[in-house]
């Protein structure tokens, strides 16, 4: 579930936030969310997490697009199956270490 946060600001602050969001290639909402998380959790961690997620989403979308464009239409299905297998194996390796904590 998501909740909205809202506040009113003067023109100067609005323009500064809007410019910062544009410079970061984000919507104002995305930029504000990251700024709030950074204030609460620490700027470097929040910025790193956002940057990493941005790269992962881009890579995932690009790879999926390339797989759909290939002549071998079954390769996308095989890649998804291999990914699922590797993800399960990875999570199984992590499970014992989390249970022992």
ZIWO-V811073 format. One record per residue. N is the residue number from 0. PHI is phi in whole degrees, 0 to 359 (999 if undefined). D_LAST is the distance of its C-alpha to the last C-alpha in Angstrom with 1 decimal. Layout:
BEGIN
((N	PHI	D_LAST) (N	PHI	D_LAST))
END
This chain:
BEGIN
((0	999	29.4) (1	244	31.0) (2	233	33.0) (3	269	35.8) (4	244	36.2) (5	217	39.7) (6	209	41.8) (7	251	45.2) (8	229	46.0) (9	280	49.2) (10	300	50.6) (11	298	49.5) (12	293	45.8) (13	302	46.0) (14	295	47.7) (15	293	45.2) (16	294	42.2) (17	299	44.0) (18	294	44.9) (19	296	41.3) (20	296	40.1) (21	298	42.9) (22	296	42.1) (23	270	38.5) (24	58	39.8) (25	230	38.0) (26	286	39.4) (27	299	39.7) (28	299	37.0) (29	297	34.5) (30	296	35.4) (31	296	35.2) (32	301	31.8) (33	296	30.4) (34	296	32.2) (35	293	30.7) (36	301	27.1) (37	299	27.9) (38	292	29.3) (39	281	26.3) (40	260	23.4) (41	115	25.3) (42	300	28.0) (43	294	26.7) (44	294	23.4) (45	295	25.3) (46	295	28.1) (47	298	26.0) (48	298	24.2) (49	294	27.7) (50	296	29.3) (51	297	26.7) (52	296	27.0) (53	301	30.8) (54	294	30.9) (55	296	28.8) (56	294	31.0) (57	296	34.1) (58	298	33.1) (59	297	32.2) (60	295	35.5) (61	295	37.5) (62	297	36.2) (63	297	36.8) (64	298	40.3) (65	295	41.1) (66	297	40.0) (67	290	42.2) (68	275	45.1) (69	288	45.1) (70	294	47.9) (71	280	45.4) (72	290	44.2) (73	279	41.8) (74	296	39.7) (75	298	37.9) (76	297	36.8) (77	294	35.7) (78	294	33.7) (79	297	31.9) (80	294	31.2) (81	296	29.9) (82	298	27.7) (83	301	26.3) (84	296	25.6) (85	295	23.9) (86	294	21.7) (87	298	20.7) (88	299	19.9) (89	299	17.9) (90	293	15.8) (91	293	15.5) (92	295	14.2) (93	284	11.5) (94	304	10.5) (95	298	9.0) (96	291	6.7) (97	286	5.5) (98	290	5.6) (99	277	3.8) (100	285	0.0))
END
